[in-house]
Amino acid sequence: MLREWDATTYDSLPLPHLRWGRRTLGRFSFAGDETVLEAGCGTGRDTEALLDALPRGRVIAVDGSARMLDRLRERLAGRLDRVEAIQADLTEPLPVGAPADAAFSVATFHWIHDHDALFAGIARALRPGATFAADCGGKGNIAHVRAAVEDVLGAPTDIWHFAGAEETRERLERAGFTDVRAELVPDPARLEPGEQFDSYLRTVVLGAHLDRVPPAEHDAFVSAVAERLAEPVVDYVRLEFSAKRAG
Ligand SMILES: C[S@@+](CC[C@H](N)C(=O)[O-])C[C@H]1O[C@@H](n2cnc3c(N)ncnc32)[C@H](O)[C@@H]1O
C-alpha cells in the first residue's frame, strides 16, 4: 500500500539508515558508468551517494511517496540530469526503460508484503549479470516496539513484513537470481528520550499505523507506544542480502 511520508521531519532525524546505506553501497564495485535502479529512494540520501560513485552513470530512483521524491529533487538540484525520479509502486511492473546494471535498496522492502512480486519486478528491470544488494527489516526486527504496538492495539499488527534470510534466498532464486548471500544483522538504534524518540517513532516507524488512527489521536498513540518501551531504543534486526541476475 502506497502512503505519504513526512519527508522534512524524516531528514531532520538521526537516521541509522545512513550507515545501512553505506553498508549496502559497499557491496557493489562500480566501474562508474552504470545505470542503477534504486528501489525506495526516499529523500535521496543514498541516491546522492550513488551519483558520487557513478561519475559517468545514472540512477533510476523509484519511490511511492510524492513528498519523498520532492525532497529528493530539492537535495539533488543541479545533478538531476543523471537522475530519473519515478513515483511508482514497487509491487507493480516498473515503468523503466532499458535494463539497469544494478539494483540497490535500503529500509524499504519490509513495507512490502509480496516479496515474490517485488523480486520478480526487479529481476525484469535488470540485465543478466547485474548485482542486486539491499537492506531491510528482517525476521525479529523491532520486536520490542512491535510488542508495544500490539499491546496498544490489543491485536497483532499486519503492517510490516520482516522476512528471514533463508526464505529470502529461496525467493531470490525463484525470481531468477544466483550467488545469493543473505543474513540477519542485529543493529539497535538509541535515540534521545522524549521529543526525539517520539518524533522518530511517529515519522520513521509508526506512520502506517497512524494512518489508521484519527489525527487527534496520533500523539496519544505514539506516547502509549513509547511509554511501553524500557529505553529509547529501536531494536532493529537488518536483513542484508546481495545476489546476481542470472544470465
Ligand atoms: C524508511 S523509507 C527509506 C527511504 C530511503 N531508502 C532511506 O534509507 O532513507 C521507506 C521508503 O519506501 C517507500 N516505499 C514503501 N513501500 C513502497 C512501494 N510499495 N512502492 C514504492 N515505494 C515504497 C516509501 O515511500 C519510503 O520512501
The ligand as a MOL file (V3000), in Angstrom:
LIG
                    3D

  0  0  0     0  0            999 V3000
M  V30 BEGIN CTAB
M  V30 COUNTS 27 29 0 0 0
M  V30 BEGIN ATOM
M  V30 1 C 12.0460 4.1280 5.5430 0
M  V30 2 S 11.8760 4.8540 3.9570 0 CHG=1
M  V30 3 C 13.5300 4.5380 3.3240 0
M  V30 4 C 13.9320 5.5620 2.3070 0
M  V30 5 C 15.4220 5.5710 1.9630 0
M  V30 6 N 15.8010 4.3780 1.2340 0
M  V30 7 C 16.2680 5.7350 3.2030 0
M  V30 8 O 17.0230 4.8100 3.5330 0
M  V30 9 O 16.1770 6.7860 3.8560 0 CHG=-1
M  V30 10 C 10.9050 3.6860 3.0390 0
M  V30 11 C 10.5720 4.1740 1.6480 0
M  V30 12 O 9.9660 3.1090 0.9380 0
M  V30 13 C 8.9540 3.6490 0.1110 0
M  V30 14 N 8.0140 2.5620 -0.2020 0
M  V30 15 C 7.3890 1.7360 0.6730 0
M  V30 16 N 6.5910 0.8690 0.0160 0
M  V30 17 C 6.7070 1.1590 -1.3100 0
M  V30 18 C 6.1440 0.6120 -2.5110 0
M  V30 19 N 5.2830 -0.4110 -2.4760 0
M  V30 20 N 6.5000 1.1600 -3.6900 0
M  V30 21 C 7.3700 2.2010 -3.7410 0
M  V30 22 N 7.9520 2.7520 -2.6480 0
M  V30 23 C 7.6180 2.2430 -1.4520 0
M  V30 24 C 8.3530 4.7530 0.9560 0
M  V30 25 O 7.6160 5.6900 0.1780 0
M  V30 26 C 9.5750 5.3410 1.6270 0
M  V30 27 O 10.1360 6.4160 0.9320 0
M  V30 END ATOM
M  V30 BEGIN BOND
M  V30 1 1 1 2
M  V30 2 1 2 3
M  V30 3 1 2 10
M  V30 4 1 3 4
M  V30 5 1 4 5
M  V30 6 1 5 6
M  V30 7 1 5 7
M  V30 8 2 7 8
M  V30 9 1 7 9
M  V30 10 1 10 11
M  V30 11 1 11 12
M  V30 12 1 11 26
M  V30 13 1 12 13
M  V30 14 1 13 14
M  V30 15 1 13 24
M  V30 16 1 14 15
M  V30 17 1 14 23
M  V30 18 2 15 16
M  V30 19 1 16 17
M  V30 20 1 17 18
M  V30 21 2 17 23
M  V30 22 1 18 19
M  V30 23 2 18 20
M  V30 24 1 20 21
M  V30 25 2 21 22
M  V30 26 1 22 23
M  V30 27 1 24 25
M  V30 28 1 24 26
M  V30 29 1 26 27
M  V30 END BOND
M  V30 END CTAB
M  END
